[in-house]
């Protein structure tokens, strides 16, 4: 058997339907689906048995409640028959060709791990991982630590040979520990970026979204860092690994709305545990890899400037993009879109610099080099996002600075060049990554350009720019004519 899909399940109810439909409609010819039920009691357990009775490729494992997904995933590994194992959560779903494409890549490259493109729904997925497919990827250079969830294809014999298992019970960061151990032992890791394999959902009330005990959470993070220490010597590379968790699990949390809205005593407990861990494990070398936004938070944390840190985090809440459509034109059948994107605070006030240093919206004293913004890279992207399922593709783009914390660019869109666009509605989404702020927003502006080829640009009721993609023409001659400059005009003259 080629692939076993392992799905830990707990009291999902009707939310299981989309997941089940997606794994049962895969184009791969030889695979199985293992639902590992972690003591469900809301009827989910009966629904799983019904699925197993209806579909030969479905198996169900009923387990006593453990309080976390690690135990069910381990049970799925033990029961699997496939050469490869893919882990999917019960509220996520797969693209129809996901297993077939990932398995083909694994076989072609003799991969121990294949990371299929993930599309976030209510979750942010790091774009750097999926900008291009890579047969042989590097964990550091290709930023594979950007997503440490187990939504990946693993060679089953590889997991068994190295004894790679999930921590069981109600524990935190069990997925980080599993994936990190696999990364360090893998011979070949491949990335499939040209097809949306996994649709990753944010479900309210899920275990990963509940408020963790600070001591337990940062104790689990220490165990993750211990794994890094086992495989990476102190120095530059270890700092590059460490910065991922310092930035994402400590500094970033201080600005999350759910954390800022938590009771004051909980925020203080998190702060105290985080600061203790920062001083214990994250040396000054880690700060050198931090972008401006996180570098400032780190300096305030290390200085024990509690009130300043939380005032700044509150002032940054709601940072967004001001986007502007600067113009559109047709280049043959390609649509050129010129636009500008600028970072602004919640009230619309633009970000500001003075003498090359960021001027935060609250006042505090820090060394000038901490606020230095002159070395901060700025990346501008324009994505076309399918409204039906959130799948998106970056468009070819040329960009240039447009002032402080702003950039402008021109992107090219064609229905049949690069990623082929399926018929339907696609939205244009600008994304600016500068100084540690990564913000995206629908492109806004008036549309005054006719339809051409398969593309019809239009302005939505909310003032956003979208494109309707029509069904491809069945006539080969029409497609050929559409690609020859001036041919359409010549045909019109002949008709006249």
N, C-alpha and C positions, 0 to 999 in steps of 0.2 A: 504494500500500500504506500502511496506517495506522501499523503499529508493527514495528520490528525489535528482537528481544530478543537481546542480545549476551552470551554466556556464555564467559568464559575458562576453559579446562580444563587441568588437569595431574595426571595419575596419580591419578584419583579412584576408579577401580574401581567397586564396587557403590554407592558413595556418590552416584554420578551419577543413580541411578534415580529418586529422589524429585524431584530438580530437573527431570529430563527429563519425567516424567509431569505435573508441574505446568504446564510451559510448553506442553505439547502438548494440554492439556485446557482451555485458556482459552475463555471464551465470546465473545471478540472474533471477528468474522467475517473479518478480513483482516489477517494478520500473518505474520511469518516468525521463525524461530529460527536464529541463527548461533552455532555452537559453534566457538570459536577455540582449537585445541589447541596448547599451548605445548610441543611435543616430548614428549608422553607416551610411555612405554615399557613400561607394565604391562598392556597390553591395552585401555586406555581408548580408544586411537585406533581400534581395530577396532570397538568398541562404538559409537562415534560414526558410523562409516561405515555400520554396520547401521541405525542410526536414520535416517540420510539416505536409505537405500534403502527404508525402510518408510514414511517420512512425507515427503510432497511439500514441506511448508513448512520442512523442516530442511535447512540447508546446513552443511558442515564446512570449516574452513580449517585445514590442517596447517602448522604453523610450526616452525622450529628453536627449540630451548629457549632462552629468554631470561632465565629466573630471576625473573620478576615478571609481574604481570597487566597492566601498562601496554601493552606491545607487542601482546598479543592483543586487548585492547580497541580499540586504534587500528585494527588490522586489521579488526575487526568494524565500526567506523564506516565505514571505506573501502568495505566490501562491502555495507553496508546499503542497502535500497531503501525503507524505511519513512519516513514523514514524521517520525516520532518514534523515538527509540532508548531502550531501557531496558536497563540493565546489571544482570546478576544473576550472583552467584558460583555455582560448581558445587556447593557444598554447601548452598545456600539453595533455597527454593521459593516459588512464588506462590500466592495464593488464586485460586480459579477465575475470579472476576470482576475480577481486578486490572487487567488490561490494558484491558478494556472501560470500567471506571469511570474510570481515569486518563485514557484517551484522550478520553472524553466531557467530562471537566473541562477538559482542555487545549483542546479545540475551543471549548467554551462561553466560555472566558475569554481565548482567544488567548494561551495561556501558552507561555513559552519553557521552563519547568521545572514539572513536577508532582511533588510529594513524596507518595508513597502511604504510608499507615500501615505501620510496621514492628513486628513482634513478635519479641522477642529470645528465643532458646533457648540458655541458658548465657551470654547477653550482656545487658547492661543497655541499654535504650532510653530516652532522655530523654522523660518524659511530657509536658513542656510543649509540645513540638512538635505533639502529636497530641491535645490536649484538645478541639479543635474544628476543623472544616474551614474553610479560608479561601480565597476566590477570589483575593485579592490580599494576599499575605503580605509582611511586612518582615523582612529578615534579622536585624536587631538586636532589634526589638520583639517578634518572634515566635520568637526563639531558634532560627533555622534552622541556625545553626552547631553545634547540638547533635549532629547526625549529618552528617559530611562524607564518608561513603562514597558511591559513585556509584549506589546503589540508588534511582534516580530516573528519571523520564521526561524526556528532553531533546529539544527540537525539533532535528532533524538539520541543517537549513539554518542554524540559529542557531549551532551548533557550528562549521560550516564557515565562516560569515561572519566569525567572530571568531578562527578558527584555534585553537580550544580543543582541546588534545590531552593525553594522559597522558604523563608521564615514563616512559621505557622502561628495562627492565633490572631488576636487583635493587636497587631504590631504595625508600626509605621515604617515607611520606606523599604518594605520588603522587596518591592520591585526594583529599586535602585541597587540593592545588594545582589539580587539575582542577575540582573543585566550587566552590572559592572564586573562580576566574576566571569561571566561569559565573554565580555569584551576582552578582558586581559588574557584569556586562554584561547580565543579563537584564532585559527590560522588565516581564514579569509572572511571578511565582512563585506557584504555588497549592499548597495542602496539602489532601489528601484524608484525613480522620481517622476516618471512620465505617465503614471496611471494612479488615480486615487484608490488606494487599496483599502484603507481603513477609515471609516467615518467615526470620529472620536467625540462622544457626547458628554456634556456636563449635565448630570442629573441631580437636582436638588435632593438633599437628604442622603446621598450616598456616603459610604464609609470614608472615602478620601476627602469629602467636603466637610465632615464634621470637625468641630473645634478640638484640636489635640491637647493633651496635657503637656505643658511646656517641658517639664523634666523628662518625660518619656520620649517626646519628639526629638529633642536635641541629644538624648542618649542614643537614639537610633541613628542620628546623623553622625555621631562619633564612630559608630560601627561602620558606617559607609566610608568615612575617612580612613579608618584602620585598613580597609581593603586596598585603598589607594597606596597607603604606606607599605603594604606587603609587596607591591609590584613596582613602585616608582621611588627612586632615590630622592632625598631632599634636594631642592634646587628649582630650576626654571620650569621643568615639566610638571613637577608636583604642584607648583603654584598655579600652573595653567589648569590642572584638574580642580584644585581646591577652589579656585575663583568661581567655578560653576555653582557650588553649593553655598559659598559665602554670599554670592550675589542673589541667588534664587531662593534660598531657604532662610536667610537671615535678613539681608538688607532689603530685598524686594518686599518681604512680608510687611515691613513697617508702613508701606504705602497702600496696601490692599484695603479696599473699602470694608470688607468683612472684619478685618482686624481693627481698623480705626473705629468701627461702630461697636466693638466688643466692650464689655464693662472695664472700667479703669483698672481694677485690681488684676484682671486677666492680662491686660496690655502690659502692666508693670511686671508681672511674673514672666511673660515672654521676653520682655526687654532684659530682665536680670539674667535669665538663662542664656539668652543669645549673646549678651556681652561677656559672660563668663567663658562661653565657648570661643568667642572671637579672640579673646586675650590668650586663651589656652592653645588654640590650634592654628589660627590664621595670622601669620606673621606679616611684616611690612611688605615683603616681596609680593604677596597676593594683591595688595592695593595697587601695584603698578599695572595690573591687568584690568583694573576697574575703569569703566567709563565715568565721565564727570558726575553724573547724577548719583551713582553708587559710591564714588570716591568721597563725595561730600557727606553722605550718610555714614560711611565708615569712620571718617574723621570725627564726626559728632558722637558716634557710639564709643569710640576708643577714648574720647575725652570725657565720657560720662555726662554729655550734655543732653540729658533726657528731654527736657522741655523744648529745647531748640529743635531736636530731631523730630519730635511729634508735631511741632508747629509747622515745620517745613513739609512733612508728609501730608498734613492736612491741606496746606496751601497748594500742593501739587495734585490734590485729588481732582479728577476731571480734566486733566491736561488733554487736549485734543488737537486736531489739525484744522486750520482754515485752508480750504482748498478752493481753487479758482480755475475755471476752464478759460484758457487764454486764446483758444482758437482751434478750428478743425479744418482739414482740407483732404481732398482725395488725391492720392498718388497712384494712378491706375485704379485697381480695385482694393488698394490698401488705404485704410483710414488713418491719417496722421492726427494725433491728439496732443495739443500743447497745453500744459497746465503748470500751476504753481502750488506748492504745499508749504505751510508755515506752522511751527509749533505755537500754540497759544494756551493761556490758562483758561480756567472754566468760564471766566467772565469775558473772554475774548482778547485780553491783554496779551500782546506778543512777548515772547522771551526777549531779554535784553542782555547785552554785553557792555562792559566798560573796560577799555584798555585790554581787550582780549580775555577778560575774566567775566564769568557768569555773575549776574546780579540776581541772587535768589529773591523770591517775593517776601521773605522775612529776613530780619537783620540778626546777624550773629558774627562772631569773630573767628576766622579760620586763616591759616597761612595762605598767602596768595597763590602758591603753586597748586593748592588743592582745587581752587576755583578756575584754574587755567583752562580755557576752552579752545585754544589755538591749535591743539593737536587732535581734536576730536574728528574722526571721519564722519562723513555724512553720506548716507545712501538713500536714494529715492527710487521707488518702484511704482509701477502701475500694473495692477492685476485685473484680469477679466474673470469674473466669478459667476458661475452658473447658478441662477437663482433657485433652481429646482433642488439642488443638493449641496450647494456651497463649495463644490469643486472649483479650483481656480488655477490660472496659469499666468506667469509673469510675461509681460509683453516686451519685445525689444525696445530699448529706450536709451536716449542720450540725455544726460543731465548736467547741470551746472549750478553753482551756488546762486542764491537769490537774496542774499542778505543774511541776517543773524538767525540761525536755526531755521533756515528755509532753503528750498531748492526748487528749480523749475526744470522741466524736461519736455521732450517730445517722444511719444511712443507710437509704434506702428501696429495696426491691427488688420489682419486678413482672415477671412473665414476658413481658408484652406491651406495656409502656410503656417509652419510651426505646429502648434497643437491644433488639430482639426476641431472646430467648434460644432457641437451638435445643435440641431434646431431648438429654438427656445429663446428665453430672455437671459441676457448676461449683463451684469452690473460692472461698472468700472470703479475700482477701489484704489485710491492712492495710499501709499505707505511710506513714511519717513522714519529713518533710523538714525538718530544723532544724539550723542552725549549720554546714551543709556536710556533715552526715551524712544520707544518703538510704538508708533501710533499709526493707525490706519483709519480712513474715512472715505465714504462714497464721494466720487468726484462730482462737483456741483457746477452748474452753469447752463446758460441757454444753448439750444441746439438750432442752428440755422444752416442745415446742409441736407441735400436730398439723399434718398436711399441709392445704393449702387450695389450691383452684384447680389450677394446674399445678406448684406448688412443694411439695417435701418436704424440709424441713431435717433434717439428721442429723449425728451426731458420728462421725467416723472412728475407726479403731482407735488412731490416734496422738493422739486428742483434738482434732482440728481440725474446724472447722465447714465443711460442704459442703451443697450444695443439689442435689437431683435434679429436673430439669425434665422433665415428661411431654409427650407429643405433644399438640398442641392439639386440642380437641374439634371434631368434624366438624359438630356441631349449632350453627347460628347462634344459636338461642334460648338455649342454655346459655351462650354467650359474653356475650349481652346480659344475662342474669340475673346472671351473675357480676360485672358492673360496677355493678349497682344495689344500694346499701346496704340490707341487710335482706331482699333478695329470696330468697336461698337459704334463710333461716330460714322465710320464708312458704311456699315450695314444700314444705319438709319438713312443716310443719303441715298443709297441704292433703293431702299424701300420707297422713299419719297419720289 
